[in-house]
């Protein structure tokens, strides 16, 4: 992934809540950009969640990108594209599709 993709991810608008959470949890704009650029994308309810887990870390390691420090970071965006909140959680079970007929991403 090129640096332009990461810089575009950082250009996503932040809500005041997201800005407060980011600073309280000591995430940088680079952290957010890396997660949006390299993380998995999951649509849950009316949000789009970008998250970096072990699978992404292992996959991009072969391409020379070290995502280990971003592992577990989730970036929650509205469908319009603004970042609503950011947090770290290593439990990815909430991101799995549920039900008999999961919706396509």
Helices and strands as residue ranges (DSSP letters): H 3-10, H 16-24, H 29-38, E 40-44, E 47-51, H 54-61, G 68-70, E 73-78, E 83-88, G 93-95
